[in-house]
């Protein structure tokens, strides 16, 4: 028994240790990369708006399709701020705010500067902000 070598055990130990290190580095790399390329849940929408003394118009010109009930138009004129959900607009092309849809409603605005914000309420994302001069 004195002539028996234990070199095989050392080689197996080194291979197992190397395998454990490779697995740990792979898992750590996957976690870091998945967090780095994680997509943002905020909607991406291209919107145009127009305001006159008696009408507000919102046009969806491209991007994500959203439920109209989840989109709100905030109208600020002077010291007055009003919130109107798209589903409450007079002219509603459907229940979805999607590319090509045009939304219009009647409002009474004071002459001067009016700022329109289009907001996705679940994510609290401002999709559009524009100031118009009416009157």
GICOR-V48540 format. One record per residue. N is the residue number from 0. RES is the residue in one letter. SS is DSSP state (alpha for helix, beta for strand, coil for the rest). Layout:
# GICOR-V48540
N&RES&SS  N&RES&SS
This chain:
# GICOR-V48540
0&X&coil  1&X&coil  2&X&coil  3&X&coil  4&X&coil  5&X&coil  6&X&alpha  7&X&alpha  8&X&alpha  9&X&alpha  10&X&alpha  11&X&alpha  12&X&alpha  13&X&alpha  14&X&alpha  15&X&alpha  16&X&alpha  17&X&alpha  18&X&alpha  19&X&alpha  20&X&alpha  21&X&alpha  22&X&alpha  23&X&alpha  24&X&alpha  25&X&alpha  26&X&alpha  27&X&alpha  28&X&alpha  29&X&alpha  30&X&alpha  31&X&alpha  32&X&alpha  33&X&alpha  34&X&alpha  35&X&alpha  36&X&coil  37&X&coil  38&X&coil  39&X&coil  40&X&coil  41&X&coil  42&X&coil  43&X&coil  44&X&beta  45&X&beta  46&X&beta  47&X&beta  48&X&beta  49&X&beta  50&X&beta  51&X&coil  52&X&coil  53&X&coil  54&X&beta  55&X&beta  56&X&beta  57&X&beta  58&X&beta  59&X&beta  60&X&beta  61&X&beta  62&X&beta  63&X&coil  64&X&coil  65&X&beta  66&X&beta  67&X&alpha  68&X&alpha  69&X&alpha  70&X&beta  71&X&beta  72&X&beta  73&X&beta  74&X&beta  75&X&beta  76&X&beta  77&X&coil  78&X&coil  79&X&beta  80&X&beta  81&X&beta  82&X&beta  83&X&beta  84&X&beta  85&X&alpha  86&X&alpha  87&X&alpha  88&X&coil  89&X&coil  90&X&beta  91&X&coil  92&X&coil  93&X&coil  94&X&coil  95&X&beta  96&X&beta  97&X&coil  98&X&coil  99&X&coil  100&X&coil  101&X&beta  102&X&beta  103&X&beta  104&X&beta  105&X&beta  106&X&coil  107&X&coil  108&X&coil  109&X&coil  110&X&coil  111&X&beta  112&X&beta  113&X&beta  114&X&beta  115&X&beta  116&X&beta  117&X&beta  118&X&beta  119&X&beta  120&X&coil  121&X&coil  122&X&coil  123&X&coil  124&X&beta  125&X&beta  126&X&beta  127&X&beta  128&X&beta  129&X&beta  130&X&beta  131&X&beta  132&X&beta  133&X&beta  134&X&coil
